[in-house]
């Protein structure tokens, strides 16, 4: 039994050790200010959930944050940032609140606020554009949708949650976790081939591409800027020394 526990501990450490150490150091350093983005996102989901159930609230939320494939593209693009925080009308909001706080919080600590926002919005937008393309090509194609889908409300944080979970898992080298999330999303799309399931797969693919780009190019510009800064410092020091030497020659 002890041997089995030891194997499980080593497996857990290999899978989530990087994640746990990152979380521990970030929380210890920032304490209560560690996840302001996750807290704000969770409060926005709660706010939209309350407002859209008030008299006249659904109409207001629709005009500011509800995206549909049948809307003009410019309107969809303007509404997409807020659509991420508009939960489904027919689903319990508490599940969305827990998912957003946990996954956005993990991403904020591991990836940083800027990259967390980029992944969330890019992958949500990828799903939104996929829905438009699917309606445009029609149900006769493999990834096409019937015309009625153009009027389906396409909002919620689920695509962003899936994408952030994948990127965090890849960044922390939690390959089994990333594979499990991918398998669940693909299985959902196969068993329930609806708009949400396919958008989750699109968000998953977009997240993998973003994670690969970050792995390849993530440190490129910081390194370039560091080299430029070092070269500038060396050049400035050389000019200072030449000026000092010239001044000394004039005095002598």
C-alpha positions, 0 to 999 in steps of 0.5 A, a space after each residue: 500500500 505504501 509503495 502504491 502511495 509512493 507511486 501515486 505521489 511521484 506521478 502527481 509530482 511529475 504531472 502537477 509539480 510545476 503547477 503547484 510550485 508556481 501557484 505557491 510562489 505567486 500566492 506567497 508573493 502577492 497574497 490577496 492581490 494574486 488573482 484580480 483578473 479572475 475575481 473581476 471575470 467572476 464578478 462580471 459573470 455574476 453581474 450579467 447573470 443577475 441583470 439578464 433575469 431582471 425586467 428588461 435586463 435580457 434586452 440590455 444584455 443582448 444589446 451589449 454582449 450577446 453574439 449570434 452568427 447571423 449578426 453583422 460581423 462588426 457588431 459581433 466583434 464589438 460584442 465578443 469581449 463582453 459575450 465571454 462573461 454572459 452565461 447561458 440563460 438555461 444553465 445554473 450560473 454557479 458552475 460557470 462562476 466556479 470554472 471561471 474563478 478557478 481556471 482564470 485564477 490558475 491562468 493568471 498565476 501561471 501565464 500572467 494577466 496579459 497572456 490570459 486575456 489574449 488566450 481567452 479572447 482569441 479562442 472565444 473569437 475563434 469559436 464565434 467566427 467558426 459559427 459564422 463560417 459554419 452557417 455560411 457553408 450550410 448543413 451539407 458540409 461536414 462542419 456546416 450548420 443549418 440556417 437556424 443556428 444563425 439565431 442561436 445565442 452564442 455566449 459564455 466563458 466555456 470556450 475561454 475556460 477550455 482554452 486556458 486549461 489547455 495552455 496552462 497544462 502545456 506551460 506546466 508540462 502537465 501532458 496527461 491533463 492536457 490530453 484528458 481535457 482534449 479527449 473530453 472536448 472531442 468526445 463531447 463534440 462527437 456525442 453531442 454535435 452541437 454548436 457549443 461542442 464544436 466551438 470548444 474543439 475550435 477553442 482547443 485547437 486555437 489554444 494549442 496553436 497559441 501555446 506553441 507560439 508562446 513556447 517558440 516565440 515567447 522569449 524572443 522579443 524580451 531577449 532582443 530588447 535585453 540585447 539592445 539595452 545592453 548594447 546601448 549601455 555599452 555604447 553610452 559608456 564608451 562615449 562617456 569614456 571618450 568624452 572624459 579622455 578628450 576633456 583630460 587631453 584639453 586640460 593637459 
